[in-house]
Amino acid sequence: MARRYAELLATDGVTRGLIGPRETERLWERHLLNCAVVAELLPERGSLVDIGSGAGLPGVVLALLRPSLEVTLLEPLLRRSVFLEECVAELGLANTTVLRARAEEKAAARIKADVATARAVAPLGRLAGWAAPLLRPGGQLIAIKGQSAADELAAARPVLSRLGVRSAEVLQAGRGRVVSATTVIRVVMEAHGGREERASAQRSRRGVA
């Protein structure tokens, strides 16, 4: 199934502009394996939303590796969402659905996942703001990042503080298993809602609009 997905990326993915032609020679090491090692950070069961799924990286890869997870591929662009639908059908991913919407739109509001993933979508502060409403209390955001992950996390600390996250850290996934480990930032939400929710509840109790 992974080989078939690689073929889809190297053919339809290239002709539709989802993958650059130069990427076909390094699909496995730079893209597929880079995403696959993130599976070690996921639960065996539960639900996952892949924000801005694009060509399905990492969402499709993680759906292949964690068949017991319910995976939603969240993608706003039509040509990408059509490609994702075709991949899901071709690969027989019964655990996966495609939702054409932006994370901040009303159509995505029904999502309440245990894990949110993203790769090359947006800076961490903005991404965390999108992910927070899509996650259950105690859920986690796993953002695949590059060498500047630590600096990006430091810059996002004020936003994360306002969201009331429980923890945020830079991790290396796949260390010792692949040539280049995948750098991710893992953000864990509070188990009972963030500061803004608590403040809203307090205002309601005091009768303040």
Number of C-alpha atoms within 10 A of each C-alpha: 12 14 10 12 20 17 14 17 24 20 14 13 21 17 12 14 13 17 18 13 13 10 14 18 10 10 17 16 14 14 16 21 20 23 23 23 22 24 18 13 14 18 14 13 12 14 23 29 29 29 30 27 28 25 25 29 22 28 28 27 23 24 24 21 16 19 15 15 21 18 27 23 30 26 24 18 14 11 14 21 23 15 21 26 17 14 19 21 13 13 14 12 17 13 16 23 16 20 18 18 20 17 25 13 10 9 12 16 14 9 17 19 24 22 26 27 26 25 21 14 16 15 15 26 18 13 18 23 16 18 25 26 17 24 23 19 19 16 23 27 29 25 28 25 22 14 10 9 20 17 9 17 20 14 14 18 15 12 15 25 13 12 20 20 24 17 13 19 14 18 19 14 22 21 13 8 10 13 11 15 17 22 22 25 21 20 25 22 25 18 12 12 17 19 15 12 13 13 11 13 13 12 12 11 9 9 8 9 6
